[in-house]
Amino acid sequence: MPARGLDGFDLAFPDLYRLAYRVAFRILGDRGDAEDVAQEALARTSVRWSRLEDRPEGWVTRVASNLAIDRYRRRRRPALPLNGPVGIVDPHLGERGDLVAALRRLPRRQRQAVVLRYLGDLSEAQTALEMGCSIGAVKSHGARGLTSLRRHLSESTGAGGDNVWAS
Amino acid sequence: MFGHLDDPLGASPGARELARVLRRAHVIRARRRVAAVAACVVVIVGFAGYLAGRPQTVHISSTETGYQFNELKGPLAVGTPVPTTALVNVVFDNAERGFALAAHRDQAVLAETTDGGSSWQVQNGDLPSGYGQSTGYAGQFEFVGSDGYLWGGAPESDGSVPLWVTSDGGISWRSAAIGPVVYDVSAIGSNVWALAGACNVEPVGGAPAAPCPVVLEQSLDGGASWSAVDEAGFTEVVNALPLAQRVELARITLSRSYVLTTSAPDQSGTTELLFTGDSGATWQTRPVPCGGAFDLGAEIAASGTDDLWLLCGSQASAGQQSKQLYRSEDGGTTWTLTASATGLGTPPPAASQPNTLTLGGYIAPYSIGHKNLAVASPTTAWLYPFRSDLFKTVNGGLAWSAVPGLDTAGFGSGGPGNVTFISAQQGWICEYGVGLWHTSDGVHWYPLGV
């Protein structure tokens, strides 16, 4: 839990930044983009810090994932053809795209549970607190969400999806 | 779970990242402030625009009360519904179209109906001054199609009492170049006559008014242009009066007209009747039977060329006023006392007549102009004295009976109002605060706008 007071945000900044970065990188797979997302998410967190300082992790996780998904969608738009050699190719690029697409197909509560619990690495108790529900409900939503994710990813990637997203 | 998608190097935020985040947060805060201020400005401007331009018509209908009507503020927009309870004076051009002066707060507005009086809408919410509550909503008006005439309001600051003319159904008014004081107007088609005084009204408390020439003005184009009628005998008689306090013009046809003048009681109380049968070229005096105690005011009406009705009143007291009704079948040459109501110090008439008129209520000069007597035919007429019931005669004025139903509705309670007919069957009666009633058979009356 971050410290309270005028410097609370400064104190909580490293951990929250890493959390936002991790969520964004899992979706985008690009270090620069993930840093941009993390900075934007933390800037927004700073603006409303007085209301978030008690438990900002869930809010940061959701904002970072939303920003990352938005950035991923924009990045998927047709780009100008590149000339010359192509740089480093993210080996998980296809998986990230499938993940974003599958997440967007989940019902809202299941998507919340999956993002907070597995992308944000929040505990079941913290996720329940953020979602305003019981731990049992978090488990239920999370399990259903993962099941749906597996099904959607299997449809998009074939039978091998189960191996990649095994829980 | 998704660890294989993590960055193996991870993130190591430091002071540089924190500074960027704080700068970005500063930008977000600034944008939000600007957006909030802009939103406030938009809301304030929008609300101000709504207040300034909101239609005043949405919360009132023709069946609402005058109290609710008066809740609307400012000059009323054209088309604003007017409740019938706000009407103080109505005229009808035909069975469907009519105009009315309506009381809104302390001002008079012009209203129009196109459905026989069931619904009224503001035609002009900014009439010339002088027709409001301060004068008891005085003022008379006439409409012939879209040509209208408005006169008889309170004197302007310069002592003039102008005639206002409209040619667009009352939307806009212009002052006629006659006067400066206009006593009465009568229009037959586009042929309009106006009796005008050449002197301004003396201010209250000022020097006693001197005799003032009265001029008969004529317009042949609906009030656009005017010229004095070159008459003989008219000016001599009228100007001989000390002061033409009350001047009433009764036009029967384009050629036959009567002018009734009544001077102030303290200036002899003389009543004179003039007649022309040649469009005003020559005038002759007619005898006036009113006199003695019945010299306070008179009112003339006609149903035809030679059928005249003359109503005379005495000084009123305690809600009662002695009255005499005379009839003439020869254009005012000879008169017959037809009905009377005597009491309160007025001697009984020389001719023995029963008191078939009502003692209650007041006629001219207590009432407004000549709006109390409506003669539809030699046998049928209506009398609506101020603070009295509506009375009807079907035998030429010998007997009068109160029209049932109207008194229980509140008519005669003292508000300004009038009765008007366009035929022996079609009539309307209005009183401020009570409403507007109509008859289409001359017998049964029913309320409009409810």
Interface residues (C-beta under 8 A of the other chain):
Chain A: D10 F13 P14 Y17 R18 Y21 R22 F25 R26 G29 R31 A34 E35 A38 Q39 E40 L42 A43 R44 S46 V47 H92 E95 R96 L99 Y118 L119 S167
Chain B: M1 F2 H4 L5 D6 D7 L9 G10 A11 P13 E17 L18 R20 V21 L22 R24 A25 V27 I28 R29 R32
